[in-house]
Amino acid sequence: MEMAAMWLPLLCRASPAAVGGGERAGVVAALEGIIAGLSWGQQEEMLSLWLHHFASSPHSDWPDLQPCYASWYAASRKLLLLHEETLQKGSTTPEGIRLLPADASST
């Protein structure tokens, strides 16, 4: 992850002529594969880093990881909604801790 994190800002700032079209697709596929192999938190870090540098780089539209980001965002949103639903029902969390429903009064 650290190596990809170091290269990502440089790739976002690269001149469009610096990398050919065929090479671009290969690099994007490699980055997507690296990101997919990371833990959830590391994926968030990498995609946040990419978004920051991609959005602040006016001369480049590459590497375009928008499909990767959109997929991660949609999955994150589903997990968040599932977690909120679990909390509201007072269900047991994966760690085995029993949570009270949100409307339960403390005694």
C-alpha positions, 0 to 999 in steps of 0.5 A: 500500500505504501508504494502505491500511496507514494505513486498515486499523487505523481500519477495524478499530476502526470502530463497526459502525454507521459503515459500512453493509452494502453499503458494507462489502462494497465496502470488503472487495472493494477491500481484497482487490483491493489486497492481491492486487496487492501483492508476496508480502512486502507481502501478508504485511505487510498481512495481518499488520497486519490480523490484529493489529488485527482480533484486538485490536478487540473491538467490530468484526468488520469488515473480514473478510479471513479468506478472503483471509488463508486463501488467502494462508496456504495458498499460502505453506504450499505454497511453503514445502513446495516450497522445503524439498523443493527443498533436500532434493533439492539442486536448483537454486534460481531464483537458479541456486545449486546447493544440496547435499542436507541429508544431504551431508557437507562436505569 
